[in-house]
Amino acid sequence: MTEDIRSENFSRSRFYKKYHDEIEIFYDFLLNKKVPEKIIEKLINAFIKTDIMPTIENMSFIQLKTGISLKSLGLPASRYNPFAGGVAIGENDEVIKKVKGAPADLSETFKVSVKDREIWINDYLLSKPHAVGKNFEFFDFVRQNAKKTITKSELPNFLKEEIGSKGFSKILNEIGFKGEILKAFFPKRSKKRLIVYRGDNITWKDLEEAGVKIELFVKELELAHLKNNPK
């Protein structure tokens, strides 16, 4: 490592003590890939500021802060790094251009699908609701009425009876639509049981217009996948 990262103050820091092994592995891996030390330092400093474990998989969460992506470092992207096409590095290994919008080399949409009674968003397993029950049946009804304003009075009678006094948002939370994920796919919702499902496919532009915190959105998808598919 460079003198700054190997300084005595840094080695005594809480972050270094917490992630000592991860820092060494991360640094050595990138150095072996011939990534300039000043770029590696910039990445590690960004991890320090956000207090996120320094790993290749976690690069997506600091890219917006650093303008550095796996692709710009000549490394292959993975589904854990949705911003992989976001920047380019110039002749002097300086970040010279930041590209707005969706990466050109990755899917431009996030797609909801139901496979074997499981709800997926792209390659992320969001939830495994019971095939028979109000949560799954409610979501199925909502999908069939995408982009329409749905109120309780418009639900089929059997769903009204099953839902009872339960709020729409609570049902959606129970099948994985929480936080930024809920905000992304259900841009209109209220406590008076009114929701609008954006549809199975949303674009990067949709996320930006809805004010979705993209880094957090991706993190929530990853956590949901790990929870439901811990293999």
ZADO-1210 file (C-alpha; in nm, 4 decimals, padded with zeros to 6 digits):
<atoms>
<atom x="00.0000" y="00.0000" z="00.0000" code="MET" pos="1"/>
<atom x="00.0995" y="00.3623" z="-00.0308" code="THR" pos="2"/>
<atom x="00.2378" y="00.5550" z="00.2639" code="GLU" pos="3"/>
<atom x="-00.0963" y="00.7268" z="00.3311" code="ASP" pos="4"/>
<atom x="-00.2896" y="00.4014" z="00.3696" code="ILE" pos="5"/>
<atom x="-00.0030" y="00.2349" z="00.5534" code="ARG" pos="6"/>
<atom x="00.0371" y="00.5267" z="00.7910" code="SER" pos="7"/>
<atom x="00.0405" y="00.4627" z="01.1642" code="GLU" pos="8"/>
<atom x="-00.2753" y="00.6692" z="01.2115" code="ASN" pos="9"/>
<atom x="-00.4624" y="00.4629" z="00.9541" code="PHE" pos="10"/>
<atom x="-00.3485" y="00.1306" z="01.1025" code="SER" pos="11"/>
<atom x="-00.4824" y="00.2480" z="01.4377" code="ARG" pos="12"/>
<atom x="-00.8153" y="00.3571" z="01.2959" code="SER" pos="13"/>
<atom x="-01.1433" y="00.1859" z="01.3834" code="ARG" pos="14"/>
<atom x="-01.2100" y="00.1108" z="01.0169" code="PHE" pos="15"/>
<atom x="-00.8758" y="-00.0654" z="00.9694" code="TYR" pos="16"/>
<atom x="-00.9226" y="-00.2727" z="01.2829" code="LYS" pos="17"/>
<atom x="-01.2746" y="-00.3634" z="01.1742" code="LYS" pos="18"/>
<atom x="-01.1894" y="-00.4591" z="00.8147" code="TYR" pos="19"/>
<atom x="-00.8161" y="-00.5332" z="00.8299" code="HIS" pos="20"/>
<atom x="-00.8278" y="-00.8584" z="00.6306" code="ASP" pos="21"/>
<atom x="-01.0784" y="-00.7240" z="00.3755" code="GLU" pos="22"/>
<atom x="-00.8662" y="-00.4117" z="00.3148" code="ILE" pos="23"/>
<atom x="-00.5532" y="-00.6189" z="00.2509" code="GLU" pos="24"/>
<atom x="-00.7352" y="-00.8585" z="00.0153" code="ILE" pos="25"/>
<atom x="-00.9074" y="-00.5741" z="-00.1708" code="PHE" pos="26"/>
<atom x="-00.5841" y="-00.3776" z="-00.2082" code="TYR" pos="27"/>
<atom x="-00.3708" y="-00.6708" z="-00.3199" code="ASP" pos="28"/>
<atom x="-00.6336" y="-00.7923" z="-00.5672" code="PHE" pos="29"/>
<atom x="-00.6561" y="-00.4560" z="-00.7434" code="LEU" pos="30"/>
<atom x="-00.2800" y="-00.4065" z="-00.7321" code="LEU" pos="31"/>
<atom x="-00.2321" y="-00.7437" z="-00.9016" code="ASN" pos="32"/>
<atom x="-00.4754" y="-00.6248" z="-01.1685" code="LYS" pos="33"/>
<atom x="-00.2388" y="-00.3304" z="-01.2256" code="LYS" pos="34"/>
<atom x="-00.4829" y="-00.0715" z="-01.0919" code="VAL" pos="35"/>
<atom x="-00.2861" y="00.2448" z="-00.9956" code="PRO" pos="36"/>
<atom x="-00.2314" y="00.2846" z="-00.6232" code="GLU" pos="37"/>
<atom x="-00.3815" y="00.6329" z="-00.6169" code="LYS" pos="38"/>
<atom x="-00.7051" y="00.4910" z="-00.7603" code="ILE" pos="39"/>
<atom x="-00.7081" y="00.2112" z="-00.5003" code="ILE" pos="40"/>
<atom x="-00.6549" y="00.4684" z="-00.2258" code="GLU" pos="41"/>
<atom x="-00.9442" y="00.6741" z="-00.3554" code="LYS" pos="42"/>
<atom x="-01.1671" y="00.3672" z="-00.3394" code="LEU" pos="43"/>
<atom x="-01.0587" y="00.2718" z="00.0117" code="ILE" pos="44"/>
<atom x="-01.1107" y="00.6282" z="00.1359" code="ASN" pos="45"/>
<atom x="-01.4637" y="00.6174" z="-00.0058" code="ALA" pos="46"/>
<atom x="-01.5268" y="00.2910" z="00.1793" code="PHE" pos="47"/>
<atom x="-01.3984" y="00.4554" z="00.4971" code="ILE" pos="48"/>
<atom x="-01.6362" y="00.7504" z="00.4612" code="LYS" pos="49"/>
<atom x="-01.9366" y="00.5232" z="00.4085" code="THR" pos="50"/>
<atom x="-01.8189" y="00.2590" z="00.6583" code="ASP" pos="51"/>
<atom x="-01.8848" y="-00.0175" z="00.4062" code="ILE" pos="52"/>
<atom x="-01.6732" y="-00.3334" z="00.3937" code="MET" pos="53"/>
<atom x="-01.4136" y="-00.2868" z="00.1149" code="PRO" pos="54"/>
<atom x="-01.4846" y="-00.5656" z="-00.1330" code="THR" pos="55"/>
<atom x="-01.5214" y="-00.5897" z="-00.5094" code="ILE" pos="56"/>
<atom x="-01.8875" y="-00.6841" z="-00.4634" code="GLU" pos="57"/>
<atom x="-01.9505" y="-00.3616" z="-00.2716" code="ASN" pos="58"/>
<atom x="-01.7989" y="-00.1332" z="-00.5357" code="MET" pos="59"/>
<atom x="-02.1462" y="-00.0441" z="-00.6638" code="SER" pos="60"/>
<atom x="-02.2230" y="00.1419" z="-00.3418" code="PHE" pos="61"/>
<atom x="-01.9306" y="00.3825" z="-00.3697" code="ILE" pos="62"/>
<atom x="-01.9212" y="00.4306" z="-00.7457" code="GLN" pos="63"/>
<atom x="-02.1456" y="00.7350" z="-00.7418" code="LEU" pos="64"/>
<atom x="-01.9111" y="00.8930" z="-00.4867" code="LYS" pos="65"/>
<atom x="-01.5882" y="00.8092" z="-00.6693" code="THR" pos="66"/>
<atom x="-01.6866" y="00.7847" z="-01.0365" code="GLY" pos="67"/>
<atom x="-01.4911" y="00.4592" z="-01.0554" code="ILE" pos="68"/>
<atom x="-01.6456" y="00.1324" z="-01.1714" code="SER" pos="69"/>
<atom x="-01.5289" y="-00.2221" z="-01.2319" code="LEU" pos="70"/>
<atom x="-01.5499" y="-00.1695" z="-01.6062" code="LYS" pos="71"/>
<atom x="-01.3343" y="00.1410" z="-01.5890" code="SER" pos="72"/>
<atom x="-01.0708" y="-00.0668" z="-01.4091" code="LEU" pos="73"/>
<atom x="-01.0811" y="-00.3345" z="-01.6771" code="GLY" pos="74"/>
<atom x="-01.2608" y="-00.5808" z="-01.4510" code="LEU" pos="75"/>
<atom x="-01.5741" y="-00.7779" z="-01.5434" code="PRO" pos="76"/>
<atom x="-01.9041" y="-00.6554" z="-01.4033" code="ALA" pos="77"/>
<atom x="-02.1410" y="-00.8751" z="-01.2067" code="SER" pos="78"/>
<atom x="-02.5047" y="-00.8446" z="-01.1036" code="ARG" pos="79"/>
<atom x="-02.3787" y="-00.6969" z="-00.7776" code="TYR" pos="80"/>
<atom x="-02.2376" y="-00.3979" z="-00.9648" code="ASN" pos="81"/>
<atom x="-02.5226" y="-00.2357" z="-01.1580" code="PRO" pos="82"/>
<atom x="-02.3278" y="00.0807" z="-01.2312" code="PHE" pos="83"/>
<atom x="-02.0449" y="-00.0999" z="-01.4070" code="ALA" pos="84"/>
<atom x="-02.0626" y="00.1032" z="-01.7270" code="GLY" pos="85"/>
<atom x="-02.0751" y="00.4391" z="-01.5580" code="GLY" pos="86"/>
<atom x="-01.7302" y="00.5909" z="-01.6118" code="VAL" pos="87"/>
<atom x="-01.4190" y="00.5908" z="-01.8225" code="ALA" pos="88"/>
<atom x="-01.0580" y="00.6434" z="-01.7109" code="ILE" pos="89"/>
<atom x="-00.8234" y="00.8513" z="-01.9228" code="GLY" pos="90"/>
<atom x="-00.4592" y="00.8164" z="-02.0204" code="GLU" pos="91"/>
<atom x="-00.3360" y="00.9270" z="-01.6808" code="ASN" pos="92"/>
<atom x="-00.5719" y="00.6946" z="-01.4944" code="ASP" pos="93"/>
<atom x="-00.7853" y="00.9920" z="-01.3963" code="GLU" pos="94"/>
<atom x="-01.1601" y="00.9721" z="-01.4111" code="VAL" pos="95"/>
<atom x="-01.2394" y="01.2033" z="-01.7010" code="ILE" pos="96"/>
<atom x="-01.5980" y="01.1258" z="-01.7870" code="LYS" pos="97"/>
<atom x="-01.9056" y="01.0236" z="-01.5965" code="LYS" pos="98"/>
<atom x="-02.1897" y="00.8889" z="-01.8038" code="VAL" pos="99"/>
<atom x="-02.5433" y="00.9644" z="-01.6889" code="LYS" pos="100"/>
<atom x="-02.8207" y="00.7096" z="-01.7077" code="GLY" pos="101"/>
<atom x="-02.8208" y="00.3350" z="-01.7319" code="ALA" pos="102"/>
<atom x="-02.5051" y="00.1381" z="-01.8140" code="PRO" pos="103"/>
<atom x="-02.4924" y="00.0437" z="-02.1801" code="ALA" pos="104"/>
<atom x="-02.3579" y="-00.3048" z="-02.1109" code="ASP" pos="105"/>
<atom x="-02.6278" y="-00.4102" z="-01.8652" code="LEU" pos="106"/>
<atom x="-03.0023" y="-00.4488" z="-01.8806" code="SER" pos="107"/>
<atom x="-03.1737" y="-00.1119" z="-01.8912" code="GLU" pos="108"/>
<atom x="-03.4723" y="-00.2388" z="-01.6951" code="THR" pos="109"/>
<atom x="-03.5628" y="-00.4059" z="-01.3702" code="PHE" pos="110"/>
<atom x="-03.8284" y="-00.6668" z="-01.4408" code="LYS" pos="111"/>
<atom x="-04.0688" y="-00.8295" z="-01.1963" code="VAL" pos="112"/>
<atom x="-04.1495" y="-01.1921" z="-01.2700" code="SER" pos="113"/>
<atom x="-04.3139" y="-01.4812" z="-01.0882" code="VAL" pos="114"/>
<atom x="-04.1347" y="-01.8146" z="-01.1163" code="LYS" pos="115"/>
<atom x="-04.2605" y="-02.1241" z="-00.9383" code="ASP" pos="116"/>
<atom x="-04.4644" y="-01.9052" z="-00.7013" code="ARG" pos="117"/>
<atom x="-04.1628" y="-01.6869" z="-00.6195" code="GLU" pos="118"/>
<atom x="-04.1379" y="-01.3139" z="-00.6896" code="ILE" pos="119"/>
<atom x="-03.8177" y="-01.2086" z="-00.8680" code="TRP" pos="120"/>
<atom x="-03.6765" y="-00.8763" z="-00.9828" code="ILE" pos="121"/>
<atom x="-03.4238" y="-00.9606" z="-01.2519" code="ASN" pos="122"/>
<atom x="-03.1932" y="-01.2126" z="-01.0816" code="ASP" pos="123"/>
<atom x="-03.2911" y="-01.1119" z="-00.7287" code="TYR" pos="124"/>
<atom x="-03.5324" y="-01.3354" z="-00.5360" code="LEU" pos="125"/>
<atom x="-03.7569" y="-01.0849" z="-00.3621" code="LEU" pos="126"/>
<atom x="-03.9915" y="-01.3164" z="-00.1717" code="SER" pos="127"/>
<atom x="-04.1626" y="-01.6524" z="-00.1510" code="LYS" pos="128"/>
<atom x="-04.5260" y="-01.5750" z="-00.0677" code="PRO" pos="129"/>
<atom x="-04.7693" y="-01.8604" z="-00.0159" code="HIS" pos="130"/>
<atom x="-04.9266" y="-01.9531" z="-00.3482" code="ALA" pos="131"/>
<atom x="-05.2710" y="-01.9525" z="-00.1932" code="VAL" pos="132"/>
<atom x="-05.3454" y="-01.6583" z="00.0309" code="GLY" pos="133"/>
<atom x="-05.4302" y="-01.2916" z="00.0351" code="LYS" pos="134"/>
<atom x="-05.0762" y="-01.1603" z="-00.0185" code="ASN" pos="135"/>
<atom x="-05.0033" y="-01.3522" z="-00.3381" code="PHE" pos="136"/>
<atom x="-05.3558" y="-01.3128" z="-00.4749" code="GLU" pos="137"/>
<atom x="-05.3536" y="-00.9410" z="-00.4003" code="PHE" pos="138"/>
<atom x="-05.0241" y="-00.8977" z="-00.5850" code="PHE" pos="139"/>
<atom x="-05.1548" y="-01.1022" z="-00.8779" code="ASP" pos="140"/>
<atom x="-05.4577" y="-00.8732" z="-00.9008" code="PHE" pos="141"/>
<atom x="-05.2375" y="-00.5635" z="-00.8830" code="VAL" pos="142"/>
<atom x="-05.0134" y="-00.6917" z="-01.1642" code="ARG" pos="143"/>
<atom x="-05.3154" y="-00.7512" z="-01.3844" code="GLN" pos="144"/>
<atom x="-05.4188" y="-00.3903" z="-01.3294" code="ASN" pos="145"/>
<atom x="-05.0841" y="-00.2169" z="-01.3736" code="ALA" pos="146"/>
<atom x="-05.0842" y="00.1605" z="-01.4098" code="LYS" pos="147"/>
<atom x="-05.4417" y="00.1800" z="-01.2796" code="LYS" pos="148"/>
<atom x="-05.5453" y="00.3420" z="-00.9547" code="THR" pos="149"/>
<atom x="-05.6622" y="00.0644" z="-00.7247" code="ILE" pos="150"/>
<atom x="-05.8802" y="00.1223" z="-00.4211" code="THR" pos="151"/>
<atom x="-06.0383" y="-00.1289" z="-00.1864" code="LYS" pos="152"/>
<atom x="-06.3791" y="-00.0817" z="-00.3485" code="SER" pos="153"/>
<atom x="-06.2331" y="-00.2101" z="-00.6776" code="GLU" pos="154"/>
<atom x="-06.1036" y="-00.5353" z="-00.5346" code="LEU" pos="155"/>
<atom x="-06.2876" y="-00.8635" z="-00.5955" code="PRO" pos="156"/>
<atom x="-06.5164" y="-00.9514" z="-00.3060" code="ASN" pos="157"/>
<atom x="-06.3063" y="-01.2511" z="-00.1993" code="PHE" pos="158"/>
<atom x="-05.9993" y="-01.0261" z="-00.1662" code="LEU" pos="159"/>
<atom x="-06.1929" y="-00.7643" z="00.0305" code="LYS" pos="160"/>
<atom x="-06.2944" y="-01.0326" z="00.2778" code="GLU" pos="161"/>
<atom x="-05.9460" y="-01.1793" z="00.3064" code="GLU" pos="162"/>
<atom x="-05.7734" y="-00.8431" z="00.3464" code="ILE" pos="163"/>
<atom x="-06.0180" y="-00.7066" z="00.5993" code="GLY" pos="164"/>
<atom x="-05.8695" y="-00.4019" z="00.7676" code="SER" pos="165"/>
<atom x="-05.5155" y="-00.4699" z="00.6508" code="LYS" pos="166"/>
<atom x="-05.3514" y="-00.1842" z="00.4595" code="GLY" pos="167"/>
<atom x="-05.2180" y="-00.2232" z="00.1064" code="PHE" pos="168"/>
<atom x="-04.8672" y="-00.1149" z="00.2002" code="SER" pos="169"/>
<atom x="-04.8463" y="-00.3728" z="00.4781" code="LYS" pos="170"/>
<atom x="-04.9397" y="-00.6493" z="00.2362" code="ILE" pos="171"/>
<atom x="-04.6771" y="-00.5296" z="-00.0115" code="LEU" pos="172"/>
<atom x="-04.4158" y="-00.5106" z="00.2649" code="ASN" pos="173"/>
<atom x="-04.4833" y="-00.8735" z="00.3522" code="GLU" pos="174"/>
<atom x="-04.4015" y="-00.9859" z="-00.0040" code="ILE" pos="175"/>
<atom x="-04.0779" y="-00.7898" z="-00.0216" code="GLY" pos="176"/>
<atom x="-04.1818" y="-00.4484" z="-00.1522" code="PHE" pos="177"/>
<atom x="-04.0269" y="-00.2263" z="00.1117" code="LYS" pos="178"/>
<atom x="-03.8301" y="00.0958" z="00.1214" code="GLY" pos="179"/>
<atom x="-03.6876" y="00.2003" z="-00.2140" code="GLU" pos="180"/>
<atom x="-03.8228" y="-00.1145" z="-00.3834" code="ILE" pos="181"/>
<atom x="-04.1772" y="-00.0163" z="-00.2846" code="LEU" pos="182"/>
<atom x="-04.1110" y="00.3403" z="-00.3949" code="LYS" pos="183"/>
<atom x="-03.9804" y="00.2208" z="-00.7321" code="ALA" pos="184"/>
<atom x="-04.2705" y="-00.0041" z="-00.8283" code="PHE" pos="185"/>
<atom x="-04.5528" y="00.1719" z="-00.6453" code="PHE" pos="186"/>
<atom x="-04.4950" y="00.5450" z="-00.7030" code="PRO" pos="187"/>
<atom x="-04.8474" y="00.6319" z="-00.5871" code="LYS" pos="188"/>
<atom x="-04.9830" y="00.5001" z="-00.2607" code="ARG" pos="189"/>
<atom x="-05.1696" y="00.6369" z="00.0381" code="SER" pos="190"/>
<atom x="-05.2918" y="00.5364" z="00.3817" code="LYS" pos="191"/>
<atom x="-05.6454" y="00.5398" z="00.2416" code="LYS" pos="192"/>
<atom x="-05.5728" y="00.2236" z="00.0440" code="ARG" pos="193"/>
<atom x="-05.4939" y="00.3722" z="-00.2879" code="LEU" pos="194"/>
<atom x="-05.2034" y="00.2406" z="-00.4941" code="ILE" pos="195"/>
<atom x="-05.0764" y="00.2452" z="-00.8505" code="VAL" pos="196"/>
<atom x="-04.8462" y="-00.0311" z="-00.9712" code="TYR" pos="197"/>
<atom x="-04.5967" y="00.1059" z="-01.2239" code="ARG" pos="198"/>
<atom x="-04.5783" y="-00.2268" z="-01.4071" code="GLY" pos="199"/>
<atom x="-04.3435" y="-00.5246" z="-01.4256" code="ASP" pos="200"/>
<atom x="-04.0726" y="-00.3303" z="-01.6092" code="ASN" pos="201"/>
<atom x="-03.9079" y="-00.0119" z="-01.4854" code="ILE" pos="202"/>
<atom x="-03.6115" y="00.1694" z="-01.6344" code="THR" pos="203"/>
<atom x="-03.3209" y="00.3603" z="-01.4837" code="TRP" pos="204"/>
<atom x="-03.4979" y="00.6765" z="-01.5951" code="LYS" pos="205"/>
<atom x="-03.8102" y="00.5692" z="-01.4040" code="ASP" pos="206"/>
<atom x="-03.6012" y="00.5263" z="-01.0893" code="LEU" pos="207"/>
<atom x="-03.4461" y="00.8698" z="-01.1257" code="GLU" pos="208"/>
<atom x="-03.7818" y="01.0388" z="-01.1900" code="GLU" pos="209"/>
<atom x="-03.9360" y="00.8649" z="-00.8887" code="ALA" pos="210"/>
<atom x="-03.6553" y="00.9952" z="-00.6679" code="GLY" pos="211"/>
<atom x="-03.5407" y="00.6429" z="-00.5824" code="VAL" pos="212"/>
<atom x="-03.2047" y="00.6199" z="-00.4065" code="LYS" pos="213"/>
<atom x="-03.0483" y="00.3801" z="-00.6537" code="ILE" pos="214"/>
<atom x="-02.7617" y="00.2577" z="-00.4361" code="GLU" pos="215"/>
<atom x="-03.0030" y="00.1775" z="-00.1550" code="LEU" pos="216"/>
<atom x="-03.2494" y="00.0205" z="-00.4014" code="PHE" pos="217"/>
<atom x="-02.9825" y="-00.2229" z="-00.5226" code="VAL" pos="218"/>
<atom x="-02.8672" y="-00.2942" z="-00.1682" code="LYS" pos="219"/>
<atom x="-03.2232" y="-00.3811" z="-00.0662" code="GLU" pos="220"/>
<atom x="-03.2524" y="-00.6197" z="-00.3620" code="LEU" pos="221"/>
<atom x="-02.9278" y="-00.7889" z="-00.2637" code="GLU" pos="222"/>
<atom x="-03.0325" y="-00.8267" z="00.0991" code="LEU" pos="223"/>
<atom x="-03.3700" y="-00.9693" z="-00.0017" code="ALA" pos="224"/>
<atom x="-03.1984" y="-01.2199" z="-00.2308" code="HIS" pos="225"/>
<atom x="-02.9554" y="-01.3292" z="00.0394" code="LEU" pos="226"/>
<atom x="-03.2414" y="-01.3704" z="00.2858" code="LYS" pos="227"/>
<atom x="-03.4530" y="-01.5808" z="00.0505" code="ASN" pos="228"/>
<atom x="-03.1759" y="-01.7659" z="-00.1286" code="ASN" pos="229"/>
<atom x="-02.8909" y="-01.8108" z="00.1208" code="PRO" pos="230"/>
<atom x="-02.7074" y="-02.0766" z="-00.0817" code="LYS" pos="231"/>
</atoms>
